[in-house]
């Protein structure tokens, strides 16, 4: 890894504690999974008349 890439990684924002807890919460993960699947199904079924 070159110096410029290492600097860009070091300067990247870190997630907050609340964001990390939310990403690890199984209920939140399930909700997001269900929501994206419902959105995909809506798009798929809207294309089939």
C-alpha positions as a Markdown table, in Angstrom:
| # | Residue | x | y | z |
|---|---|---|---|---|
| 1 | Unk | 0.0 | 0.0 | 0.0 |
| 2 | Unk | 1.4 | 3.4 | -0.9 |
| 3 | Unk | 1.6 | 6.4 | 1.3 |
| 4 | Unk | -1.3 | 8.2 | -0.3 |
| 5 | Unk | -3.6 | 5.3 | 0.2 |
| 6 | Unk | -2.6 | 4.9 | 3.8 |
| 7 | Unk | -3.2 | 8.6 | 4.5 |
| 8 | Unk | -6.6 | 8.4 | 2.9 |
| 9 | Unk | -7.5 | 5.4 | 5.0 |
| 10 | Unk | -6.3 | 7.2 | 8.2 |
| 11 | Unk | -8.4 | 10.3 | 7.3 |
| 12 | Unk | -11.6 | 8.3 | 6.7 |
| 13 | Unk | -14.3 | 9.0 | 9.3 |
| 14 | Unk | -14.9 | 6.3 | 11.9 |
| 15 | Unk | -18.4 | 5.1 | 12.7 |
| 16 | Unk | -19.8 | 6.2 | 16.1 |
| 17 | Unk | -20.5 | 3.8 | 18.9 |
| 18 | Unk | -24.2 | 4.0 | 18.2 |
| 19 | Unk | -23.7 | 3.2 | 14.5 |
| 20 | Unk | -21.5 | 0.2 | 15.4 |
| 21 | Unk | -24.2 | -1.1 | 17.9 |
| 22 | Unk | -26.9 | -0.7 | 15.2 |
| 23 | Unk | -24.8 | -2.6 | 12.7 |
| 24 | Unk | -24.5 | -5.5 | 15.1 |
| 25 | Unk | -28.1 | -5.6 | 16.3 |
| 26 | Unk | -29.9 | -8.6 | 14.8 |
| 27 | Unk | -33.3 | -6.9 | 14.8 |
| 28 | Unk | -31.9 | -4.0 | 12.8 |
| 29 | Unk | -30.2 | -6.4 | 10.4 |
| 30 | Unk | -33.4 | -8.4 | 9.9 |
| 31 | Unk | -35.4 | -5.2 | 9.4 |
| 32 | Unk | -33.0 | -3.9 | 6.8 |
| 33 | Unk | -32.9 | -7.4 | 5.1 |
| 34 | Unk | -36.7 | -7.5 | 4.9 |
| 35 | Unk | -37.0 | -3.9 | 3.7 |
| 36 | Unk | -34.5 | -4.4 | 0.8 |
| 37 | Unk | -36.2 | -7.6 | -0.2 |
| 38 | Unk | -39.6 | -5.9 | -0.2 |
| 39 | Unk | -38.2 | -3.1 | -2.4 |
| 40 | Unk | -36.8 | -5.7 | -4.8 |
| 41 | Unk | -40.1 | -7.6 | -5.0 |
| 42 | Unk | -42.0 | -4.4 | -5.7 |
| 43 | Unk | -39.7 | -3.5 | -8.6 |
| 44 | Unk | -39.8 | -7.1 | -10.0 |
| 45 | Unk | -43.6 | -7.4 | -9.8 |
| 46 | Unk | -44.1 | -3.9 | -11.2 |
| 47 | Unk | -42.3 | -5.0 | -14.4 |
| 48 | Unk | -44.6 | -8.0 | -14.9 |
| 49 | Unk | -48.1 | -6.8 | -15.9 |
